[in-house]
Every structure is written in C-alpha cells, then in structure tokens.
Amino acid sequence: MNRIFHASDPDFEEHISSELALVEKALLESTRSEYPFVSETSRHLVVAGGKRFRPLLVLLAAEFGDPKSPEVIPAAVVVELTHLATLYHDDVMDEATMRRGATSANARWDNTVAILTGDFLFARASQILAGLGPDAVRIQAETFERLCTGQIKETVGPLDGEDPVKHHLSVLSEKTGSLIATSGRFGSMLSGCDEEVIDTLTKFGEQIGVAFQLADDIVDITSMSEQSGKIPGTDLREGIPTLAGLIALTQAHPEDAQLRELLSRPLPDPAEHAVALELLRKHSSLNEARLEACRWADEARRTLEPLPDIGAKETLIALCDYVVTRTG
C-alpha cells in the first residue's frame, strides 16, 4: 500500500497507521467467498495495493469526534469496496490492461468476470452498510447515484451550448468527488460529530476529490507506467476528455492544429497515441490544468479553517499539498 500521509506527531502517525492496518485486514475478510475463484478475483485489486485515500479520509474525519466508534472501520471498508468496484467496471469500459501495476481483471480473466466481480464488491459493501443504519444506506445510495450520473454525463458529453470545461468539472465532482465527500461524511457522522463539522468535512471531501482527479489525469499524461502503475495516456487513447485536452481544444493557435485533430477522437493507433501524448506533455494547457488542480486544493484547505487544530487537521492540510504534487 502506498503511504500518502505523514504527521509531525509520530504517535498520531502510528495511531492512524494502525487503524489503516485494521481496514486492510477487514478488506481482505470482506472479499472472502465460499467460492475460491470469487475470492481470487475480488481480492485481485485489494492485494495490488493502492493509496487507500478514501479510508484514510474516513479515519481522519472520525478524529474530530470519537475515533473509537465501532462503526468507523466498517465505514472505511465500505468506501474502499465501493471504489474498488468502480475500478473493475472502469477497466472494462476503458479496455485497460493494467491497474496498480498489475494486470487488470478484465485482461487477466475477461470482461464478464470483471463486471461481476465489481457487482460482488458492491454487494459486500451493501451488507456492511446495513449494519451502519438507514442514514448511511441512504447516503451511500445517493452517492452511487451520483457516481453513475457522472459516468453517464462523461459518456454522453456536454449538451449543445454547454461549456465543455464546466461540464468536465461537474463530471469530476460526481464521479470522484462524491465518494470522497461521503468518506468525510461517514467518518464524521459515525463518530458523533455535530452537523457543522460533518458539513465541513463533506465539503472538504468533494473539493479535494476534484483536485485529486484533476491531478490524477495530469499524472496519466506525464508519468511513465512504472510510476503510475498503469499505461500512460489511457484517457487519451479512449478519446475521454481531460482538462488539459479540453483547454488545448479551445485554443486556436495554428501550431496546435495537429494536436487538436488528434484530441478530437479516440487514438487506438499506438503511433498516433504517442504523438498526441508528446504534444500534450509540451502544451501550455497542461500547466493550466495544474493550476486548476491547485485552485481546488486551496479551496479544500480553506474549508478546513473552522475545524479545531488537531493532528487530523494538520494531516488533511498536508493531503491538500500531496494531491497536487504527486507523480504517481
């Protein structure tokens, strides 16, 4: 598992690390099936690792209430299972061959196995949710609706007359921000925080979620596969818009004509894909996308200001820096 947080207080860092270890143990247990093949497929991405960004946010949000609440660890497991399930489905839609440095489930087995494994993980998340009460079930249902809506909006594209950049940011809020917002909400709500704190951490989650996805899309363009654990330029190959590409498409410089033409369609041909990736890496739109990611991270940092100055707040502030400076 990639370490994505550091705290100035060694005791606090050890405390959160021990809680993450409990989440990891619970994830392995929740993906166990009586049918060995289902255990193998559902644990495929669990054992491949990952940043565990969403469970971490649940745990940090719970620090503003009672972090020892017995519902906190299950909630952290729910958000990660939900995230993992969406990755299985995303890899089918994107025809991905790598995920987290390992062969994707759809490439290792087939699309049917990957889709059904994602469904299995959704089912396990729902079982755990049932023990967290009707409010948690409702919030998860609303979150899942937003996830699906965001994916549909991305697939359909902006409506006639709709600004493509605003449309894209709304997609990111729904596809990525919604579940990270729910992570902050679950952690604070289930640890007994008051409504003001819950609202603050929910808002923070959505903001840092958009920043995280904007940065992730930049990493997809700039990194090598050994850094990111997946093949660079996946969205570019599939013709899925990212902010850097959308900004480049709006610019009318004659020297950008080749890039604009390549960005207007999927790029299954490896040679064309390589050319487009190199042109985009050199384009000013990439820096503009970085600035937008930083703007969302700065907004998230400001949202935290009313919260008490405890170790969790310090770590959340550090996460605002991490999401926009990471390289993989």
URJO-V631690 format. One record per pair of residues at least 4 apart in sequence whose C-alpha atoms are under 6 Angstrom apart, sorted by sequence separation. I is the first residue (numbers start at 1). J is the second residue. D is the distance in whole Angstrom. If there is no record, write none. Layout:
I&J&D  I&J&D
This chain:
26&30&6  38&42&6  39&43&6  57&61&6  63&67&5  86&90&6  90&94&6  91&95&6  98&102&6  105&109&6  106&110&4  113&117&6  132&136&6  146&150&6  153&157&6  158&162&6  171&175&6  172&176&5  173&177&4  174&178&5  177&181&6  182&186&6  185&189&6  186&190&6  189&193&6  195&199&6  205&209&6  208&212&6  219&223&5  225&229&5  322&326&6  62&67&5  91&96&5  98&103&5  99&104&5  106&111&5  188&193&5  225&230&5  235&240&5  7&13&5  33&39&5  97&103&6  98&104&5  158&164&6  225&231&5  267&273&5  32&39&5  97&104&5  225&232&6  31&39&6  106&114&5  129&137&6  105&114&5  158&167&6  97&107&5  188&198&5  31&42&6  221&232&6  249&260&5  31&43&6  220&232&5  221&233&5  185&198&6  220&233&5  301&317&6  184&201&5  185&202&5  58&76&6  184&202&5  92&111&6  55&76&4  150&171&5  181&202&5  184&205&6  297&320&5  150&174&5  181&205&4  150&175&5  180&205&5  181&206&5  88&114&6  89&115&6  180&206&6  239&265&5  147&174&5  239&266&4  146&174&5  147&175&5  178&206&6  238&266&5  177&206&4  180&209&6  237&266&5  88&118&5  237&267&4  237&268&6  177&209&4  85&118&4  176&209&6  177&210&5  143&178&6  85&121&6  173&210&6  248&285&6  172&210&6  247&285&6  81&121&6  82&122&6  244&285&5  244&286&5  81&125&6  244&289&5  243&289&6  78&125&5  1&49&4  2&50&6  1&50&5  2&51&5  23&73&6  42&117&6  214&293&6  211&293&5  211&296&5  211&297&6  207&296&6  208&297&6  208&300&6  207&300&5  204&300&5  228&328&4  227&328&5  219&327&6  215&324&6  212&323&5  69&191&6  61&184&6  67&191&6  58&183&5  62&187&4  66&191&5  54&180&6  57&183&6  58&184&5  61&187&5  62&188&5  65&191&5  57&184&6  61&188&5  65&192&5  65&193&5  101&229&4  54&183&6  58&187&4  62&191&5  100&229&4  101&230&6  99&230&5  98&230&5  60&312&5  7&315&6
